Amino acid sequence: MKSTARAFKANVDRALVDTNLQQSLAMLKVGFSERRRQAVERLPEFEALRDRARDIKNHTLAHLDYYLETFETKVKGLGGHVHWAPTAEDARDIVLRLCREAGAKTVAKSKSMITEEIALNDHLEAHGIEPVETDLGEYIIQLRNEAPSHIIAPAVHLTKDQVADTFLEHHARHGFTRRLTERNDLVAEARQILRQRFQDADVGITGANFLVAETGSSMLVTNEGNADLSNTLPRMHIVIASIEKVIPTLEDAGTLLRVLARSATGQEWSSYTTFNTGPKREGDLDGPESYHVVLLDNGRSSVLGTEMQDILRCIRCGACMNHCPVYGAIGGHAYGWVYPGPLGAVLTPQLIGVEEAGNLPNASTFCGRCESVCPVRIPLPKLMRHWREREFERHLTPSTVRQGLSLWAFFARRPTLYRLATRVANAALSLFGRAEGHYRALPLAGGWTTHRDLPAPPPGGTFMAQWKARGGASR
């Protein structure tokens, strides 16, 4: 996927005037977040589970080499194969080679953000292999030639009418020529078409929510069952996962599952939780004849032991973006690459460089909602601040921003001058009047007031002036 993160501001401008997108985002704001709140309230020990989940991931990252080697040994002992991919290019080439060995013409894929990260679909298509997305949301956006806008709800940016139009356009060649209007009918139509694609596929490709070192299992958490069909019907099953997905034991998997579904969709458990442990064995009624796991690094090992390591705890639940006011206003495509929202604001600069994605960590109000709902307690605002610091150190921030900060620093180091300047600014703002404690428009502040009101200073003057008037110390 080609990055447009440099054009973040232009992406945002388009998103804010996209009527269909704004309609879809309005439903998101009262959907996932409210269901999560209700699910958490029903589980008194949820906060303790978050601590346990954080500790599991921290322990694993501290001993990542050991658990990856243990996982590899277990997979091989079960008759499977493990392939190490230092880069995205390596991962693409490994998958292509495996598909060619299987003589594959068609590949059934379940939803996987890692395959988006390495642009696998484009690579397979360029070499004559057709990848078919089988997750309903991914299937819809594949028909539309779009990228996912959310890590668990890829088509959340679309309205029902847009989906209906897409199906009418692309399903006519399959004999479906009536425009449907009901959600259940749309799902049923997609199911009829995808059923044959499952049966035709030579290879099934899935991601993995977790890799269990104790058993050599890859674990999938879904609500549609498409991942199960993708890994049981084809002759070959390929799992693609990044190295931080490994966890020590099945017991740890149980803990992480209890926070994952609640954080993602507000469910106690997802509809399907599947453990894939090697290829089909003698006596098995179904399953793949060969089983391969591709372990992707793609820059992650360089994060270990650094101030950014906490991002590797992420279990891809999407809670941070479900609760983020910025994501809720602009959607996922505005972020310009695979991972949107607060997760993307931290991970994308790590994977493609702060030079390319420096806008993203700046697209935050630092309200802290993302950290407050993260099931593994990732300090996302803190990590975004780290990227802002790196951007500033490398002189990548706009000159106007750097000059503004220098001007503020000049006054901040001179308290008397600072208090004088704030009193003057407060008096100047009073000349423009105020409406119910805010300004609807101000000179030189159109970038803010075009989309929101600007809070007005309190009538009693600056904080320091009020503190002094009430008998507080001033120095």
QUIUR-V42280 format. One line per field, one symbol per residue. ss: DSSP state (H for helix, E for strand, C for the rest). phi: phi as a letter, one per 20 degrees, with the letter a starting at -180 (. if undefined). burial: # if it has 24 or more other ideal C-beta (glycine too) atoms within 12 Angstrom, else .. Layout:
ss: ???
phi: ???
burial: ???
This chain:
ss: CCCCHHHHHHHHHHHHCCHHHHHHHHHHHCCHHHHHHHHHHCCCCHHHHHHHHHHHHHHHHHCHHHHHHHHHHHHHHCCCEEEEECCHHHHHHHHHHHHHHCCCCEEEECCCHHHHHCCHHHHHHHCCCEEEECCHHHHHHHHCCCCCCCCCCCCCCCCHHHHHHHHHHHHHHHCCCCCCCCHHHHHHHHHHHHHHHHHHCCEEEECCCEEECCCCEEEEEECCCHHHHHHHCCCEEEEEEEHHHEECCHHHHHHHHHHHHHHHCCCCCCCEEEEECCCCCCCCCCCCCEEEEEEECCCCHHHCCCCCHHHHHCCCCCHHHHCCHHHHHHCCHHHCCCCCHHHHHHHHHHHHCHHHHHHHHHCCCCCCHHHHHCCCCCCHHHHHHHHHHHHHHCCCCCHHHHHHHHHHHHHHCCHHHHHHHHHHHHHHHHCCCCECCEECCCCCCHHHHCCCCEECCCCCCCHHHHHHHCCCCCC
phi: .ffcffegffffgfffdefffffffffffdegffffgffffecgeffffffffgffffffffcffffffffgfffffenecdcecfcffffgfffffffffemfdccedefbfffffelfgfffffdndeedfdfgfffffffeldefdbfdcgdfedeffffgfffffeeffeneddfecegfffffffffffgffffefecdccebfbdefgdmeddccbddnfffffddeffcddddbeffffcfcfffffffffeffffecmefbffcccddcnfgdgnfebpffcccdddeelnfffegmdfeggfffgdlenffffdeffgfecmefffnbfdemggffeffgfecoffedffffeebelfnffffdffdlffggffffgfffffffelefgfffffffffffgffecgffffffffffffffffembclnbdebbfmcffeffdbfegegfgfnfgffffffenffcb
burial: #.####.#..##..#..#.##..##..#..###.##..##..#..#..##.###.###.##..#..##.###.##..#.######..#..##.######..#.#.################.##....#.##############.###############.###.##...#........#.....##.###.##..##..#################################################..################..#.#########......###############.##...#############################################.#.#########....################.###.###...##.....................#..#...#..#.........#..#...........#.##....#.............
